[in-house]
Amino acid sequence: MDNTSDRPHPPTGTQAPDRTASAAASGHEPVEAGAGVSPGGQAAGYAPWSGHVPHDRRRTPVTTYRLQMGERMTFADAQALIPYLAALGVTDLYLSPVLTAAPGSTHGYDVVDHRRISGIMGGRAGLEALARKAHEAHMGVVVDIVPNHMAVPTPAWHNLPLWSVLREGAQSPFAAWFDVSVDEPILMPVLGARIGQVLADEELVLERMVVPGQEEGGEQWVLRYYDQAFPVAEGTEHLPMHVLVERQHYRLAYWKVGDEEINYRRFFDVGTLAAIRVEDPEVFAGSHALLLELMDQGVIDALRVDHPDGLADPGGYLDQLFTASGGAWIAAEKILAPTEALPPTWSVAGTTGYDAAWRIDQLQVDGSGAGQLGALMQELTGEAPVDYDRVVEEAKREIISGSLASEVDRLARILASLTSQDVRLRDHTFRDLRDCVVELLVAADQYRAYVVPGTAPGPETAAVLRSDAERARTRLEADQGQTLDLVVAILLGEPVGSEGLSDSPGRAEAVIRFQQVCGAVTAKGVEDTAFYRWTHLTSLTEVGGNPVGFDISADEAHAWASRTQEVWPSTMVTSTTHDTKRGEDVRARLDVLASYSQEWVDLVHRLRAATAQARPVDLDGRSENLLWQTLWGTWAPDSDDPMDIGRLSAYLIKASREQKTWTSWTSPDEAREKALTDYAAHLLTDEAVAREMGAFAALTARAVRSTILASKAVALTWLGVADVYQGSETTRTSLVDPDNRRPVDYTGASGLIPMLERLDAGQGPRSLDEDKLFLVSRLARLRAARPDTFVGPRSGYRAIPVTTSLAFAYTRLLDGRPDVVVIARRLHRRLEQLGGWRQETVVLPEGIWHDVLSGACCRGGSQQLSEVIGEEPVAVLARVDQCEHVEAGAEQGAGGPGGRS
């Protein structure tokens, strides 16, 4: 999911290797193919659902490394990194979208041509060369794909299917591609003024030219509006301009019209991304042919699917993709509510890991700090009482009445058309139907339900909508209750009205569009609005997060992991992505605030007093609280990745516009924005601020280190496929996109490659960056050596008994037998306040255990935590036969330091 280039504005062949060779390095016997386990480690007869694990000849990733491809990271650049990534322990490259994107794209999600690999990245030849090099290094290639939408580029001719539809309308061979009615002009809200003014100012220009990419057709007539260009319907080129624009298969309109009138269905509310009907077999074939061909040829090994919730039938699409890809490993970017489970019938390996990421964070959040941090938020914002549910409700309503109003109106009109055709249903007015739709959307607590037209929904799916309806009912007039019941029955496919309505195309469209609109309202209302308004503890307002829950207990985390492992043994766990609101290290520093809540409140009061003269008199309280937390989360002036005023200013402007309270993307208050960024610049350069922040950093340094390293260790060992985002093997001050796509220093004097080489040469870690790189490399190598312990149906998960809530301990199982044990410290400060480990114990499984981080050995049974983990944030123990026989190698890392700083 990507929302980078999307704000409304005026125009201006190698077989993947099996994993038995690396298993031999761990001291385990390699399992022969045909002995009940596939070469990729898949057990024969896996029961829960065959689509949850790849077919025997398809590769399962173990540890992926996500690279953001583009002009600054080409296929050749990625190829040069393969030796480093192999040394790190990575098993699979994980590439952002590689198809041709809109001109100037920095992320690749705005695809314009499914037939070509991005030339900027190096084209098909470059991708194939990268894949060959990766496969030679026993690494696979995972590619991110975008089934939901294509870009509406500038000029429009870059998107050939769209250009064809705009030129030929219903006669276009691509007429079925886009989610729009071609029986009426397609709304193109691109004008900087109303059409009358544009015509009066003669800003539309007709010219004849050879359109790039369509040279074989010779010259054609084109209608230009500054950088925009549109095709001209045949035979209309000689008409007066005001008549010509009326005779096109599209309607040029003022850009603000797009929110209020029917448009092509967009991706969320992004006007530059047009939804495509990938459920149509022709569209699926046309948009997936190249990628599937590359999979058949062994260039691509596995797939990540961007935001399936936007599709008409996510489950059906994923079934089709799984089959067409030959049973590939597929991860779905599904955002799950805290109590929501991934639909078990989906033919995917699991999610992309947001469901794990927020739980890892909240394990390190001290619930006792909630009150003081909440009081500070209330003090700065002036809102009393501050209620998260109310913030979410208000944000959703604003999205419904604003940027998604046309989508909601369209859905209400579909329902009104259905009911007006049936004498038994026609007394339900448009207003009542629309009110019920709005309240259902506001009440929804997850992205969508999964109802397929013509198929009876399961009881869990029906329960989701009925639960939403009961919350919605409390906000409706009593007389609208019957209308609400009717709407819910229609959306669930239940019998209503006269015979035959259940099979009507209109009803099917209502069922599908409600779910699509629900996902868009939730994404834009919660994650892209409420999460920027709710500044209680901003590390919790993360993609898929649960900020109202604040913290999570070890027992809750174990229960979730056990359930997930049982059904999704090859799911993905991540901690930073291209879409996270903050990088993992920024969140970890913010998590620590809950343990130092009083000290933090006192610090903010002192900083406000010290900088009172520089603070804008009308500084918004939400933006101010966000500023203080962002300043702390990125405070690393002596690191290799310090925050600067340019990055901080860009973030604050984006975050404030996403709040949509005192400034926005459509109505920016540039004067107040400048005052905010000027204040931020003052805070970054003021000596008194630096002293205060430095003192707080010293106070919390041990807790920050513990939180960063313990959280990363859990992310790398908890469940399934572990994902490392580019550069996150050391600490980063990354914020939301595009900040998190900044280049990573791999080769410089302080770059990652020489840093890893120093560690592997025997130099002990001397900084938090080196601590983290050491931990990542040793755990990634452990995963490469014991892949089936972590991923796939032979793997398992079990909580380990501990006598304290301040340790989070579990074992990874191999064929039911404990093979790796992880013990992570929680809530570092609380433990310090108790005087450290005393008589607390952990019950290790029987056997001999070697800590791959410290080099220490211990035996199973009840052990003192002070001996097993000591002062370190985490211990990761691997089962061995005899400890003295473990040599430096795959599990310790060649020449590894054998100890920790």
Secondary structure, DSSP 8 states (H G I E B T S, - for coil): ---TT-------------SHHHHHHTT-----BTTTB-TTS-BTT--S-GGGS--TTS---SEEEEE--BTTB-HHHHHHHHHHHHHHT--EEEE---EEE-TT-SSS-SEEEEEEE-TTTTHHHHHHHHHHHHHHTT-EEEEEE--SEEE--SSGGGSHHHHHHHHHGGGSTTTTTBSS-TTS-EEEEEESS-HHHHHHTT--EEEEEE-TT-GGG-EEEEEEETTEEEE--TT-TTS-HHHHGGGSSEEEEEGGGGGTS--S-EETTEEEEEEB-TTSHHHHHHHHHHHHHHHHTTS--EEEE--GGGSS-HHHHHHHHHHHTTS-EEEE-----TT----TTSSSSEE-SHHHHHHHHHTT--GGGHHHHHHHHHHHH--SS--HHHHHHHHHHHHHHTTTHHHHHHHHHHHHHHHHT-TTTTTS-HHHHHHHHHHHHHH--SS-----TTS---HHHHHHHHHHHHHHHTTS-GGGHHHHHHHHHHHHT---SSTTGGG-HHHHHHHHHHHHHHHHHHIIIIIIIIHHH--SSGGGS-TT--GGG----HHHHHHHHHHHHHH-TT-EE-S--TT-SB-HHHHHHHHHHGGGHHHHHHHHHHHHHHTTTTS-TT--HHHHHHHHHHHHHT--TTSSS---HHHHHHHHHHHHHHHTSS--SSS--HHHHHHHHHHHHHHHH-HHHHHHHHHHHHHHHHHHHHHHHHHHHHHHHSSSEEEEETTTTS----BSTTGGG----SSSTTSHHHHHHHHHTT----SHHHHHHHHHHHHHHHHHHSHHHHSSTTEEEEE--BS-TTEEEEEEEETTEEEEEEEEE--HHHHHHTTS-SS-EEEEEEEEEEETTT--EEEEEEEEHHHHTTTSSEEEEEEES-GGG--SSTTT-TT--SS--
